[in-house]
Amino acid sequence: MSENQTNSPVQEVEQDINILKKDRLDKLAALREGGFDPFQTTKYDVTDKAADLKSRYESDEAAAIAEADGDEEKLNAALETLHGNIIRIAGRIMSWRDMGKANFIDVRDSSDRIQVYVRSNDVGADLFKEFKKKWDIGDIIGVEGFVFRTRKGEISIHAHKIQLLSKSLLPLPEKWHGLKDQDTRYRQRYVDLIVNPEVKDTFVKRSMIIREVRNYLDNLGYTEVDTPVLHTLEIGASARPFITHHNTLDMEMYLRIETELYLKRLIVGGFDKVYEVGRIFRNEGMDTSHNPEFTSVEMYQAYTDYIGMMDLIENMYKTIAENVCGTSKITYQGVEIDLGKPWERLTMIESVKKYAGVDYNDWADDAAARACAKEKGVEVEEGDSATKGHVLIAFFDAFVEDKLVQPTIIYDYPVENSPLAKRKPSDPAFTERFEYFIYCREMGNAFSELNDPIDQKERFVKQVEAKRAQGANAEVDEDFVTALEYGLPPTGGLGFGLDRLVMLLTDSASIRDVLLFPTMKPIPANSGRPTKENDEE
């Protein structure tokens, strides 16, 4: 480097980290030379968690004060009894205050942070010397001692014994500023969880939500099943698949873009109610509500229709919110969302008339619909071949979706964009399909399932032709058509993105905030930090 060259802030941080890492490696080497390797520790018997200790001590102390009734001697005796209860915790050192022969450290376990008082006279002079010289913030330790309250009123542990369980070779982010960079937080979620403990709450709540989804469906008599992730053909659906190769069979295979067709095969086979909580893979763009790998919940029920699925999902969301959040009224991004109030239900025609002031029924034919779109400045992807149904969908996208803040069900979709839904007997140009929207975001999709194998085959063929025109190697799923030929009973089906539900109930702005390890573009060696554009299309 020439005299005029200076390091960038990122390079300076990296140099500082390298220096600190070398210091910690030197400490590890010194520990090993002294006959102790922290990485050889295989077990530590933990008796308590920090949060439980603090809560229990608060309760026991309050009981002792009440029982003493102002008698100081009696109170001191009761507290001494509490101090005789020996506990063992394990966790990570998060901060350190050196006061000579007595040190205070904060230790965080999976439940909370608790202060630990470490004194030379208690743990031994030799170990205390090693503790101060060779241990660091970030190290994982075991502590044995008793719980007490300091003169400043903080519930703490008075350590009798301490043990180094694992050495941290990298420093934690700086105490006061923490880990704020969003890109780094997503890439190094393990560090994010260490220094931003509130992040863990989101994923604990995610686990609760998944459990509540299962409980709700199980209580309705649904059976949870697993269907294949690897598919042998690319179907004609609009989503692009990830393609892989099976060496033994010497053939291309496709990561699933949905679980629908296999689940409906099971309804054909005699299951009345099935569902799957499964990973889905779509080789498409990424933004705040899309990740290439995500979790969906799909359910199918024989002998019901899309109205039955409307009732199911509305009650499910209300129940899950009450069980997870304690209320059906939640706040999302500063807006109160009422999941308990009856959801508004509008046909797509009604919604476009309400928000765009345009009535589908006024269009005499396809040409009139296209002329209306041109007049209103609505772009229709199909151009001169656009039907009334295509134009209606375009108006919905342009004028309606961004108005649907409170839970709203939009139903009766044009057949043009509903290849798996049953046509409405009263109007074959439309299907018995609905989507529901919350905070201007589509949250789920449902049908009265198409069970006519002849109609289904025709729609599949059109889908495949459209995909092949785009260069895809799509095929008709003939086996699914065969399944329908054996007879699919009238069936209602519904699918929703679990991640979007978690976003809603945890007030998370981005899908990456509710995925422990979201998809990220790797950082090329020696290229510096990636830009946002590298990760989001």
Disulfide bonds with the S-S distance in Angstrom:
none
